[in-house]
Amino acid sequence: MKTNPNNFSRLVLLLALLMTSWQTAVAHGGGALQITNAPIADYLVSVWTNPPTARAGQTIHVTVGVAMAVTGEPMLAADVLVTVLDAAGQPVSSAAATTEQSVNRLFYEADLDGVPAGAYELVVEVSGPAGGGPVSVPLTVAPVSFWPWVVGVGGVVVLAWIVLSWRKKEKVGQPVRRTAVPRSRSVD
């Protein structure tokens, strides 16, 4: 039995789609905690970035939690602006973080695109009925890395090799039976 090249192509395509879907699904929420309960007016603000190591050209997903300082209850009526500033203090990328973009409606989320490699400052500005202000943290955006693709493609090749060798062993283990009727013709 010959291996159909279309099956191998389909396997590679399926694994590539699964890897892409996984990265997209992980992009929302969570990530690396950058700021923990920073006081801004009467609020406590926490900030996460995802992916944990930002890469040039990738979307940087920012999740912001705003809570009342006294009660710890989520504050859902604030305006949140997320900005990446360069060394000169000029904005490189900016987006409003909203609860509508969030999977968990208790957090504000924003996506920042088009940030080249370099050292930046991530500034989160919160304003609401109890006041407002900024909080910031250094943000390093690393150059694009090809290693995840090398590892991914290598994994697909190893998986395909294992499947193909398994199928070959399965075929070798079957005894060949001789029949009176040639295999190319139907018995019926």
Backbone as numpy.savetxt, mean C-alpha at the origin, in Angstrom:
# Nx Ny Nz CAx CAy CAz Cx Cy Cz
1.95 -34.66 -21.65 1.11 -33.49 -21.65 2.00 -32.25 -21.65
1.80 -31.36 -22.61 2.58 -30.14 -22.71 1.98 -29.07 -21.82
2.86 -28.22 -21.30 2.40 -27.09 -20.51 1.99 -25.98 -21.45
0.81 -25.47 -21.26 0.29 -24.41 -22.09 0.94 -23.09 -21.68
1.60 -22.37 -22.60 2.23 -21.10 -22.24 1.22 -20.06 -21.76
-0.03 -20.19 -22.21 -1.07 -19.26 -21.76 -1.34 -19.43 -20.26
-1.25 -20.68 -19.76 -1.46 -20.90 -18.33 -0.39 -20.20 -17.51
0.85 -20.28 -17.96 1.94 -19.61 -17.25 1.73 -18.09 -17.28
1.34 -17.55 -18.42 1.08 -16.11 -18.54 -0.05 -15.70 -17.62
-1.08 -16.51 -17.55 -2.21 -16.20 -16.66 -1.78 -16.22 -15.20
-0.93 -17.17 -14.83 -0.43 -17.26 -13.47 0.37 -16.02 -13.11
1.25 -15.59 -14.00 2.06 -14.40 -13.76 1.16 -13.17 -13.64
0.18 -13.03 -14.52 -0.73 -11.89 -14.48 -1.54 -11.89 -13.19
-2.04 -13.05 -12.78 -2.82 -13.15 -11.55 -1.98 -12.76 -10.33
-0.74 -13.23 -10.25 0.12 -12.89 -9.13 0.47 -11.40 -9.13
0.68 -10.82 -10.30 0.95 -9.38 -10.38 -0.26 -8.58 -9.91
-1.45 -8.99 -10.31 -2.66 -8.30 -9.85 -2.86 -8.44 -8.35
-2.57 -9.62 -7.81 -2.70 -9.82 -6.37 -1.72 -8.93 -5.61
-0.50 -8.81 -6.11 0.48 -7.95 -5.45 0.03 -6.49 -5.50
-0.50 -6.05 -6.64 -0.97 -4.68 -6.78 -2.17 -4.45 -5.87
-3.11 -5.38 -5.83 -4.29 -5.23 -4.99 -3.91 -5.16 -3.53
-2.93 -5.96 -3.11 -2.50 -5.96 -1.72 -1.92 -4.60 -1.35
-1.10 -4.03 -2.21 -0.51 -2.73 -1.91 -1.57 -1.65 -1.85
-2.57 -1.72 -2.72 -3.65 -0.75 -2.71 -4.49 -0.89 -1.46
-4.78 -2.11 -1.06 -5.61 -2.33 0.13 -4.90 -1.87 1.39
-3.61 -2.08 1.47 -2.86 -1.70 2.67 -2.69 -0.19 2.75
-2.82 0.51 1.63 -2.59 1.94 1.62 -3.57 2.72 2.49
-4.75 2.21 2.74 -5.73 2.96 3.52 -5.66 2.60 4.98
-5.40 3.64 5.77 -5.34 3.47 7.21 -4.00 2.90 7.65
-3.74 3.04 8.94 -2.53 2.45 9.51 -1.27 3.08 8.99
-0.22 2.30 8.96 1.08 2.77 8.53 1.98 3.02 9.72
2.99 3.85 9.52 3.96 4.16 10.56 3.47 5.36 11.37
3.42 5.21 12.67 3.00 6.29 13.55 4.09 7.36 13.57
3.74 8.57 13.16 4.70 9.68 13.10 4.56 10.64 14.28
3.33 10.91 14.69 3.05 11.85 15.78 2.02 11.20 16.69
2.26 11.24 18.00 1.35 10.64 18.97 0.79 11.70 19.90
-0.51 11.89 19.86 -1.23 12.77 20.79 -0.56 14.13 21.00
-0.22 14.79 19.89 0.34 16.14 19.96 -0.78 17.12 20.30
-0.58 17.98 21.30 -1.63 18.93 21.67 -1.70 20.10 20.67
-2.89 20.31 20.15 -3.20 21.47 19.31 -4.50 22.03 19.85
-4.45 23.25 20.40 -5.61 23.87 21.05 -6.16 22.89 22.09
-7.45 22.53 22.00 -8.05 21.57 22.92 -8.13 20.17 22.31
-7.26 19.87 21.35 -7.26 18.58 20.67 -5.96 17.82 20.92
-6.03 16.53 20.73 -4.84 15.67 20.66 -4.81 15.10 19.26
-3.67 15.23 18.58 -3.56 14.84 17.18 -2.50 13.75 17.03
-2.87 12.68 16.32 -1.94 11.62 15.97 -1.90 11.48 14.46
-0.71 11.18 13.92 -0.52 11.11 12.46 0.23 9.84 12.10
-0.29 9.13 11.07 0.36 7.94 10.52 0.63 8.20 9.04
1.72 7.63 8.53 2.00 7.68 7.08 2.15 6.25 6.56
1.70 6.06 5.35 1.78 4.76 4.71 2.12 4.98 3.24
3.10 4.33 2.67 3.92 3.27 3.22 4.88 3.81 4.28
5.33 2.93 5.17 6.24 3.38 6.22 7.50 4.06 5.69
8.02 3.59 4.58 9.14 4.25 3.90 8.58 4.85 2.62
8.41 6.17 2.62 7.87 6.85 1.44 8.90 6.78 0.31
8.42 6.52 -0.89 9.28 6.43 -2.07 8.88 7.49 -3.08
9.84 7.99 -3.83 9.59 9.00 -4.85 8.57 8.50 -5.85
7.60 9.33 -6.15 6.59 8.98 -7.14 5.44 8.15 -6.60
5.57 7.57 -5.42 4.48 6.80 -4.83 3.53 7.73 -4.10
2.29 7.31 -3.99 1.33 8.05 -3.19 1.68 7.87 -1.72
1.71 8.97 -1.00 1.93 8.93 0.45 0.55 9.10 1.08
0.11 8.08 1.78 -1.20 8.11 2.42 -1.02 8.57 3.87
-1.75 9.61 4.25 -1.64 10.17 5.59 -2.98 9.99 6.30
-2.91 9.42 7.50 -4.09 9.24 8.35 -3.90 10.12 9.58
-4.94 10.89 9.92 -4.87 11.81 11.05 -6.01 11.50 12.00
-5.67 11.34 13.28 -6.67 11.17 14.32 -6.75 12.43 15.15
-7.95 12.98 15.30 -8.15 14.19 16.11 -9.14 13.84 17.22
-8.72 14.06 18.46 -9.57 13.73 19.61 -9.63 14.94 20.55
-10.71 15.04 21.29 -10.83 16.08 22.31 -9.84 15.76 23.42
-9.07 16.75 23.87 -8.02 16.51 24.87 -8.61 16.08 26.21
-9.75 16.61 26.59 -10.32 16.32 27.91 -10.97 14.95 27.95
-11.78 14.62 26.95 -12.57 13.39 26.98 -11.98 12.26 26.16
-11.13 12.57 25.18 -10.57 11.54 24.30 -11.52 11.12 23.18
-12.69 11.78 23.11 -13.66 11.45 22.05 -13.16 11.98 20.71
-13.43 11.25 19.64 -13.03 11.72 18.31 -13.71 13.04 17.95
-12.95 13.94 17.35 -13.48 15.21 16.85 -13.66 15.07 15.35
-14.91 15.09 14.91 -15.22 14.84 13.50 -15.62 16.11 12.74
-15.57 17.26 13.41 -15.98 18.52 12.76 -14.80 19.45 12.56
-13.61 18.92 12.40 -12.42 19.75 12.19 -12.07 19.82 10.71
-11.30 20.83 10.39 -10.71 20.94 9.05 -9.24 20.54 9.19
-8.79 19.61 8.35 -7.42 19.11 8.44 -6.75 19.26 7.07
-5.61 19.93 7.06 -4.83 20.12 5.84 -3.46 19.50 6.04
-3.05 18.65 5.09 -1.75 17.98 5.14 -0.89 18.55 4.02
0.32 19.01 4.39 1.22 19.64 3.42 2.63 19.09 3.59
3.31 18.86 2.47 4.72 18.50 2.47 5.48 19.74 2.04
6.42 20.19 2.91 7.22 21.38 2.63 8.66 20.98 2.33
9.28 21.67 1.37 10.69 21.42 1.08 11.57 22.18 2.07
12.89 22.12 1.89 13.84 22.75 2.82 13.65 24.27 2.88
13.16 24.87 1.82 12.94 26.32 1.78 11.58 26.71 2.35
10.79 25.72 2.78 9.47 26.00 3.33 8.38 26.14 2.28
8.70 25.76 1.06 7.72 25.85 -0.03 6.93 24.54 -0.13
5.61 24.64 -0.36 4.81 23.41 -0.47 5.15 22.61 -1.72
5.34 21.30 -1.53 5.61 20.39 -2.63 4.32 19.66 -3.01
3.54 19.29 -2.01 2.26 18.61 -2.21 1.37 18.93 -1.03
0.07 19.06 -1.30 -0.86 19.41 -0.24 -2.22 18.80 -0.55
-2.95 18.40 0.50 -4.29 17.85 0.31 -5.09 18.01 1.60
-6.38 18.20 1.44 -7.28 18.23 2.60 -7.54 16.80 3.03
-7.42 16.55 4.33 -7.72 15.21 4.87 -9.18 15.26 5.35
-9.95 14.28 4.92 -11.37 14.24 5.29 -11.75 12.86 5.80
-12.86 12.82 6.51 -13.37 11.54 6.99 -14.06 10.78 5.86
-14.50 11.47 4.81 -15.16 10.81 3.68 -14.20 9.89 2.94
-12.91 10.22 2.95 -11.91 9.41 2.26 -11.47 8.22 3.11
-11.88 8.21 4.36 -11.41 7.21 5.32 -12.28 5.96 5.32
-11.63 4.82 5.44 -12.35 3.56 5.60 -13.03 3.56 6.97
-12.30 4.03 7.99 -12.83 4.18 9.34 -13.19 5.65 9.50
-14.44 5.98 9.58 -14.91 7.37 9.56 -14.49 8.18 10.79
-13.72 7.59 11.70 -13.24 8.31 12.88 -11.89 8.98 12.62
-11.33 8.76 11.44 -10.04 9.34 11.08 -10.18 10.20 9.83
-9.26 11.13 9.70 -9.15 11.96 8.51 -8.03 11.36 7.65
-8.26 11.29 6.34 -7.24 10.71 5.47 -7.04 11.56 4.23
-5.79 11.56 3.74 -5.43 12.29 2.52 -4.33 11.53 1.80
-4.28 11.69 0.49 -3.24 11.10 -0.34 -2.42 12.23 -0.97
-1.11 12.14 -0.83 -0.20 13.13 -1.41 0.57 12.47 -2.55
0.54 13.09 -3.71 1.19 12.53 -4.90 2.32 13.44 -5.38
3.22 12.84 -6.14 4.24 13.61 -6.85 5.35 14.19 -5.99
5.71 13.51 -4.92 6.80 14.01 -4.07 8.10 13.33 -4.50
9.07 14.12 -4.99 10.35 13.52 -5.38 11.18 13.13 -4.17
12.24 12.37 -4.40 13.13 11.94 -3.32 13.77 13.16 -2.66
13.90 13.08 -1.33 14.52 14.17 -0.60 14.06 14.23 0.84
14.54 15.25 1.56 14.17 15.47 2.96 13.14 16.59 3.01
12.04 16.33 3.69 10.92 17.27 3.76 10.41 17.39 5.18
9.40 18.26 5.33 8.67 18.39 6.58 7.20 18.14 6.27
6.59 17.21 7.00 5.17 16.92 6.86 4.44 17.76 7.90
3.58 18.68 7.45 2.85 19.58 8.33 1.36 19.23 8.27
0.78 19.05 9.46 -0.66 18.78 9.57 -1.26 19.96 10.33
-2.18 20.67 9.66 -2.86 21.81 10.29 -4.29 21.39 10.61
-4.67 21.60 11.86 -6.00 21.26 12.33 -6.67 22.54 12.80
-7.92 22.74 12.39 -8.70 23.86 12.92 -10.12 23.38 13.13
-10.68 23.79 14.25 -12.04 23.40 14.60 -12.64 24.38 15.59
-13.82 24.07 16.12 -14.49 24.97 17.05 -13.67 25.30 18.31
-12.78 24.40 18.72 -11.98 24.61 19.94 -10.62 25.22 19.64
-10.38 25.69 18.42 -9.10 26.29 18.06 -8.38 25.50 17.00
-7.12 25.83 16.79 -6.38 25.13 15.77 -4.90 25.45 15.82
-4.17 24.82 14.93 -2.74 25.03 14.85 -2.08 23.91 14.07
-0.76 24.05 13.82 -0.04 23.02 13.08 0.78 22.11 13.98
1.10 20.95 13.46 2.07 20.04 14.05 2.87 19.48 12.88
4.16 19.24 13.08 4.98 18.79 11.95 5.96 17.72 12.39
6.45 17.00 11.39 7.41 15.93 11.61 8.29 15.83 10.36
9.58 15.50 10.51 10.42 15.32 9.31 9.92 14.12 8.48
10.03 14.25 7.19 9.61 13.19 6.27 10.72 12.99 5.25
11.22 11.77 5.18 12.24 11.43 4.18 11.57 10.60 3.09
11.73 11.05 1.86 11.21 10.31 0.70 12.41 9.69 0.00
12.46 8.37 0.01 13.58 7.62 -0.56 13.42 7.49 -2.08
14.52 7.28 -2.79 14.42 7.04 -4.23 13.67 5.74 -4.50
13.18 5.62 -5.71 12.45 4.43 -6.12 13.40 3.23 -6.05
12.90 2.13 -5.52 13.70 0.91 -5.42 13.14 -0.15 -6.36
14.03 -0.84 -7.04 13.59 -1.91 -7.93 13.58 -3.26 -7.23
14.12 -3.36 -5.99 14.22 -4.64 -5.30 12.87 -5.31 -5.04
11.81 -4.59 -4.66 10.53 -5.29 -4.48 10.08 -6.00 -5.76
10.33 -5.39 -6.92 9.95 -6.03 -8.17 10.82 -7.24 -8.45
12.12 -7.13 -8.17 13.03 -8.26 -8.37 12.60 -9.44 -7.50
12.31 -9.16 -6.23 11.87 -10.21 -5.32 10.53 -10.79 -5.77
9.61 -9.92 -6.19 8.30 -10.38 -6.66 8.39 -11.26 -7.89
9.14 -10.80 -8.88 9.31 -11.59 -10.11 10.05 -12.89 -9.80
11.08 -12.81 -8.95 11.81 -14.02 -8.56 10.89 -15.02 -7.87
10.00 -14.51 -7.02 9.04 -15.38 -6.34 8.10 -16.05 -7.32
7.64 -15.31 -8.31 6.74 -15.88 -9.33 7.47 -16.96 -10.12
8.72 -16.71 -10.49 9.50 -17.70 -11.25 9.71 -18.97 -10.42
10.06 -18.81 -9.15 10.26 -19.98 -8.28 8.96 -20.74 -8.11
7.85 -20.03 -7.90 6.55 -20.68 -7.76 6.18 -21.44 -9.04
6.39 -20.82 -10.20 6.10 -21.49 -11.47 6.98 -22.73 -11.64
8.27 -22.64 -11.30 9.16 -23.78 -11.40 8.69 -24.92 -10.50
8.27 -24.61 -9.27 7.77 -25.64 -8.35 6.53 -26.32 -8.92
5.59 -25.51 -9.42 4.35 -26.07 -9.99 4.66 -26.95 -11.19
5.51 -26.47 -12.08 5.84 -27.25 -13.28 6.59 -28.54 -12.93
7.51 -28.49 -11.98 8.24 -29.71 -11.61 7.32 -30.68 -10.88
6.38 -30.18 -10.11 5.40 -31.03 -9.43 4.53 -31.76 -10.45
4.10 -31.01 -11.48 3.26 -31.63 -12.51 4.04 -32.68 -13.30
5.34 -32.42 -13.53 6.16 -33.36 -14.28 6.33 -34.66 -13.47
6.56 -34.55 -12.16 6.70 -35.73 -11.31 5.41 -36.53 -11.27
4.29 -35.82 -11.24 3.00 -36.49 -11.21 2.80 -37.31 -12.49
3.24 -36.78 -13.60 3.11 -37.46 -14.89 4.05 -38.67 -14.97
5.26 -38.55 -14.46 6.24 -39.63 -14.51 5.79 -40.81 -13.67
5.10 -40.58 -12.59 4.68 -41.66 -11.69 3.58 -42.54 -12.24
2.92 -42.17 -13.32 1.83 -42.96 -13.85 2.38 -44.03 -14.80
1.97 -45.29 -14.61 2.45 -46.34 -15.52 1.80 -46.19 -16.90
2.56 -46.56 -17.92 2.05 -46.53 -19.28 1.41 -47.88 -19.56
0.17 -47.87 -19.93 -0.56 -49.12 -20.23 -0.71 -49.27 -21.73
-0.41 -50.44 -22.18 -0.56 -50.71 -23.61 -1.98 -51.25 -23.83
-2.60 -50.75 -24.85 -3.95 -51.22 -25.18 -3.98 -51.73 -26.61
-5.03 -52.46 -26.92 -5.18 -52.99 -28.26 -5.57 -51.88 -29.25
-6.18 -50.84 -28.73 -6.62 -49.75 -29.59 -5.64 -48.59 -29.41
-5.13 -48.06 -30.52 -4.22 -46.92 -30.39 -4.89 -45.75 -29.65
-4.12 -45.01 -28.90 -4.64 -43.92 -28.08 -5.23 -42.79 -28.93
-4.82 -42.66 -30.14 -5.32 -41.57 -30.97 -6.75 -41.84 -31.45
-7.22 -43.09 -31.32 -8.58 -43.42 -31.77 -9.46 -43.68 -30.58
-10.68 -43.34 -30.72 -11.64 -43.56 -29.64 -12.05 -45.01 -29.58
-12.29 -45.53 -28.36 -12.72 -46.91 -28.18 -14.19 -47.06 -28.54
-14.96 -46.03 -28.31 -16.40 -46.11 -28.60 -16.71 -46.12 -30.04
